[in-house]
């Protein structure tokens, strides 16, 4: 079924805002994903339609969970030779079945451009006069959206639900988290290798992988693997390569199709993370979903087939839940 406006409006009627599938295991709810820890040392990760920005839940976007799950599964498969990951299988459009891991207390953020709009972004710090960011020295005279001399690893702490992540240097992260330096360094090496591979694949599809974040976990036998998601429009920023130079020269924002669209809409309403969240109109949601679809299809080179069934009964059927 093509993902036209009618299909998106149909999906608007039953967004996957949350789940209660406790027969799968103990539930942990993240910003976007509902996790169920099973008794067989595995985990079911349900990617909902919740949208998160400014470290807040902003509402839902129809089909977003299916799009993110498809993109993450695609990238996990494409990068197995670069870094091992936790995926076992994908039993439903919104569900990923994975090995249970102990999460490392750090997010590995990699940035290739001087951009961003949140308080933790490299551009906001630079604009305020900072010339050192997460331990990296930055040259004077750079402009917003300019390519950095080289991709930078800018790790952050993993904030508790509702709190803000804190970007910091390697030394600061080790001091705060008390994690073994060897674990940090192994995850950092994987993150940079994954980013370079992501840049290579995206460039072949006419895209710029601007920045992204990776999460890592340790398996029961002590191996560090990639977990959660990878190179999705939620965890990454993508720009169109063919229009970047012209728009940068004109001082314009690069053409993008990630959740920055919703973030920018809210910023225009004066919302930057604090206070009441403005309502996001249906037309803005529909355009945001179109951009997610375009991103996933362009990245994977595969058409996205939307499943417009009511997601809860469908998931229960696919996961063998009889209740």
C-alpha positions as MATLAB code, in Angstrom:
seq = 'XXXXXXXXXXXXXXXXXXXXXXXXXXXXXXXXXXXXXXXXXXXXXXXXXXXXXXXXXXXXXXXXXXXXXXXXXXXXXXXXXXXXXXXXXXXXXXXXXXXXXXXXXXXXXXXXXXXXXXXXXXXXXXXXXXXXXXXXXXXXXXXXXXXXXXXXXXXXXXXXXXXXXXXXXXXXXXXXXXXXXXXXXXXXXXXXXXXXXXXXXXXXXXXXXXXXXXXXXXXXXXXXXXXXXXXXXXXXXXXXXXXXXXXXXXXXXXXXXXXXXXXXXXXXXXXXXXXXXXXXXXXXXXXXXXXXXXXXXXXXXXXXXXXXXXXXXXXXXXXXXXX';
ca = [
       0.000    0.000    0.000;
       1.526    3.362   -0.978;
       2.040    5.798    1.869;
      -0.151    8.625    0.645;
      -1.895   11.280    2.716;
      -5.024    9.152    3.064;
      -2.982    6.282    4.509;
      -1.283    8.603    6.993;
      -4.628   10.127    8.030;
      -5.995    6.609    8.523;
      -3.039    5.801   10.778;
      -3.693    9.002   12.733;
      -6.854    7.359   14.101;
      -4.953    4.720   16.083;
      -1.379    5.802   16.842;
       0.715    3.468   18.951;
       1.077    5.696   21.985;
       1.944    2.929   24.405;
       1.622   -0.769   25.163;
       0.756   -3.102   28.019;
       2.138   -6.507   27.008;
       3.387   -7.585   30.413;
       3.017  -11.273   29.594;
       6.209  -10.745   27.553;
       8.160   -9.851   30.673;
       9.059   -7.006   33.017;
       8.310   -3.633   31.401;
      10.619   -0.648   31.128;
       9.326    2.433   29.298;
      11.740    4.740   27.489;
      11.023    7.965   25.648;
      10.016    6.181   22.443;
      10.350    2.448   23.125;
       8.540    0.096   25.480;
      10.909   -2.667   26.578;
       9.872   -6.063   27.942;
      12.584   -8.127   29.595;
      11.745  -11.802   29.138;
      12.794  -14.678   31.338;
      14.986  -16.264   28.662;
      17.623  -13.487   28.724;
      16.027  -11.712   25.788;
      14.119   -8.470   25.389;
      11.205   -7.360   23.228;
      11.568   -3.750   22.123;
       8.350   -2.107   20.923;
       8.975    1.081   18.962;
       5.939    3.271   19.550;
       4.754    6.326   17.624;
       5.838    8.666   20.423;
       8.050   11.538   19.301;
      10.727   12.919   21.584;
      12.708   16.137   21.318;
      14.187   18.598   23.827;
      14.195   15.546   26.175;
      10.377   15.698   26.254;
       7.616   13.497   24.824;
       5.856   15.740   22.296;
       2.997   13.448   21.272;
       2.750   10.859   18.495;
       3.344   10.609   14.746;
       1.404    7.925   12.861;
       3.515    5.046   11.471;
       6.661    6.477   13.027;
       7.286    3.353   15.084;
       7.098    1.098   12.032;
       9.443    3.380   10.109;
      12.030    3.506   12.892;
      11.868   -0.235   13.468;
      12.372   -0.936    9.768;
      15.305    1.489    9.537;
      16.990    0.155   12.681;
      16.628   -3.476   11.580;
      18.034   -2.600    8.142;
      21.076   -0.814    9.587;
      21.745   -3.510   12.178;
      21.903   -6.079    9.392;
      24.102   -3.893    7.152;
      26.646   -3.175    9.892;
      27.057   -6.586   11.542;
      30.543   -6.775   10.052;
      31.457   -3.405   11.590;
      30.098   -3.998   15.099;
      28.101   -6.842   16.680;
      24.559   -5.998   17.782;
      21.815   -7.420   19.956;
      19.170   -8.283   17.311;
      17.671  -11.784   17.173;
      14.644  -11.262   14.908;
      11.874   -8.805   13.940;
       8.518  -10.497   14.677;
       6.262   -7.473   14.024;
       6.492   -4.115   12.178;
       6.866   -2.370   15.555;
       8.822   -5.014   17.471;
      12.447   -6.082   17.646;
      13.474   -9.185   19.603;
      16.977   -8.888   21.042;
      19.486  -10.360   23.451;
      19.304   -8.875   26.924;
      22.360   -6.736   27.734;
      23.613   -4.535   30.537;
      23.495   -1.004   29.137;
      26.684    1.040   29.258;
      26.082    4.367   31.093;
      27.044    6.547   28.115;
      25.666    7.578   24.730;
      28.289    7.812   22.021;
      27.375   10.878   19.978;
      29.314   11.517   16.763;
      29.118   14.909   15.031;
      30.466   15.895   11.616;
      28.954   19.403   11.339;
      28.666   22.501   13.519;
      24.903   22.467   13.938;
      22.021   21.883   16.350;
      19.493   23.911   18.312;
      19.293   22.358   21.779;
      21.250   23.365   24.858;
      23.578   20.367   24.404;
      24.306   21.007   20.720;
      27.771   21.905   19.512;
      26.535   24.991   17.616;
      24.802   26.542   20.647;
      28.027   26.209   22.651;
      30.104   27.594   19.787;
      27.742   30.546   19.245;
      28.142   31.479   22.906;
      31.923   31.658   22.444;
      33.033   28.210   23.603;
      35.982   26.833   21.625;
      36.310   23.548   23.495;
      33.532   20.980   23.314;
      33.661   17.572   25.009;
      37.429   17.855   25.136;
      37.853   18.884   21.485;
      39.357   22.225   20.428;
      37.292   24.064   17.803;
      38.751   26.619   15.361;
      37.606   30.242   15.275;
      35.637   31.647   12.363;
      33.302   28.740   11.714;
      29.692   29.224   10.637;
      26.507   27.426   11.554;
      26.015   24.139    9.636;
      29.668   24.112    8.526;
      31.469   20.798    8.189;
      33.899   20.132   11.037;
      37.547   19.381   10.165;
      36.816   15.761   11.148;
      33.982   13.856   12.860;
      34.111   14.282   16.621;
      33.108   11.844   19.353;
      31.097   13.896   21.866;
      29.764   11.416   24.437;
      27.005   12.183   26.886;
      25.666   10.753   30.098;
      22.456    8.739   29.897;
      19.926   10.878   31.730;
      17.113    9.417   33.778;
      13.652    9.673   32.226;
      12.685   13.368   32.119;
      16.178   14.681   32.837;
      18.652   16.181   30.370;
      21.678   14.387   28.945;
      25.027   16.040   29.692;
      27.706   16.149   26.998;
      31.214   15.723   28.346;
      34.755   14.630   27.537;
      36.019   11.061   27.884;
      37.694   11.909   31.185;
      34.542   13.551   32.579;
      32.348   10.627   31.505;
      34.696    8.150   33.174;
      34.700   10.226   36.353;
      30.892   10.538   36.488;
      29.974    6.993   35.455;
      32.911    5.059   36.978;
      32.715    2.765   33.940;
      35.872    0.851   32.975;
      38.002    2.841   30.501;
      38.328   -0.288   28.368;
      34.534   -0.446   27.932;
      34.398    3.233   26.977;
      37.220    2.886   24.467;
      35.777   -0.251   22.861;
      32.371    1.429   22.429;
      34.004    4.634   21.155;
      35.960    2.707   18.525;
      32.803    0.938   17.348;
      30.893    4.230   17.245;
      33.439    5.915   14.977;
      33.601    2.865   12.687;
      29.799    2.758   12.459;
      29.641    6.482   11.719;
      32.145    6.227    8.873;
      30.211    3.282    7.419;
      26.978    5.233    7.792;
      28.477    8.236    6.021;
      29.634    6.002    3.178;
      26.231    4.358    2.662;
      24.352    7.651    2.985;
      26.671    9.430    0.530;
      25.939    6.751   -2.068;
      22.238    7.607   -1.654;
      22.658   11.380   -1.929;
      22.524   12.018    1.799;
      24.772   13.527    4.455;
      24.880   11.763    7.816;
      25.345   14.869    9.945;
      25.375   13.464   13.457;
      24.020   10.503   15.373;
      24.075    8.708   18.684;
      24.825    5.088   19.553;
      24.030    3.059   22.632;
      25.960    0.002   23.719;
      25.410   -2.905   26.064;
      27.393   -5.798   27.441;
      26.189   -9.361   26.907;
      26.235  -11.863   29.787;
      29.466  -13.295   28.378;
      31.119   -9.860   28.461;
      30.962   -8.753   24.824;
      30.085   -5.133   23.988;
      27.388   -4.840   21.312;
      25.296   -2.087   19.714;
      21.775   -1.855   21.150;
      18.580    0.202   20.869;
      18.677    1.720   17.347;
      21.151    2.883   14.729;
      21.071    5.603   12.048;
      17.315    6.148   12.230;
      15.677    9.543   11.639;
      15.201    9.711   15.424;
      18.790    9.112   16.459;
      20.419   10.843   13.482;
      20.336   14.040   11.482;
      20.324   13.719    7.678;
      20.688   16.435    5.034;
      20.285   16.273    1.274;
      23.744   16.369   -0.279;
      22.775   18.025   -3.571;
      21.420   21.198   -1.943;
      23.748   21.517    1.047;
      26.490   23.711   -0.471;
      24.082   26.181   -2.058;
      21.971   26.559    1.064;
      25.032   26.832    3.313;
      26.493   29.582    1.097;
      23.162   31.442    1.299;
      23.044   31.154    5.076;
      19.972   28.928    4.932;
      19.160   25.814    6.920;
      20.095   22.617    5.085;
      17.292   20.591    3.556;
      16.486   17.787    5.978;
      13.891   15.119    6.625;
      14.362   14.120   10.223;
      12.520   15.068   13.394;
      14.097   18.522   13.169;
      10.937   19.413   11.187;
       8.773   19.047   14.303;
      11.485   20.528   16.510;
      11.722   23.610   14.274;
       7.936   24.000   14.224;
       7.833   23.999   18.024;
      10.789   26.373   18.245;
       8.869   28.837   16.053;
       6.061   28.640   18.599;
       8.560   29.655   21.267;
       8.964   26.165   22.742;
      12.486   24.932   23.415;
      11.880   22.231   25.983;
      10.448   24.056   28.988;
       6.834   24.810   29.843;
       3.642   23.509   28.210;
       4.092   21.691   24.890;
       2.182   23.387   22.032;
      -0.220   21.166   20.105;
       1.231   19.878   16.842;
      -1.355   20.274   14.035;
      -2.303   17.292   11.874;
      -0.794   18.891    8.770;
       2.579   19.230   10.531;
       2.375   15.599   11.649;
       1.543   14.430    8.115;
       4.477   16.354    6.636;
       6.782   14.973    9.341;
       5.676   11.418    8.525;
       6.253   12.052    4.811;
       9.819   13.049    5.674;
      10.318    9.934    7.786;
       9.060    7.791    4.890;
      11.328    9.583    2.440;
      14.291    9.145    4.773;
      13.746    5.425    5.309;
      13.084    4.708    1.643;
      16.065    6.720    0.429;
      18.424    5.215    2.992;
      17.366    1.601    2.512;
      16.520    1.761   -1.194;
      13.380   -0.207   -0.345;
       9.719    0.895   -0.442;
       8.029    1.293    2.924;
       4.793   -0.675    3.130;
       2.583    0.757    5.863;
       0.597   -1.621    8.036;
      -2.589    0.224    8.989;
      -4.065   -2.480   11.215;
      -4.830   -1.555   14.798;
      -1.315   -2.160   16.182;
      -2.151   -3.715   19.559;
      -4.209   -6.694   18.274;
      -1.692   -7.193   15.454;
       1.267   -7.283   17.851;
      -0.496   -9.719   20.158;
      -1.195  -11.993   17.196;
       2.381  -11.820   15.888;
       3.883  -12.359   19.332;
       1.556  -15.212   20.254;
      -0.176  -13.345   23.101;
      -3.638  -14.818   23.637;
      -4.940  -12.450   26.303;
];
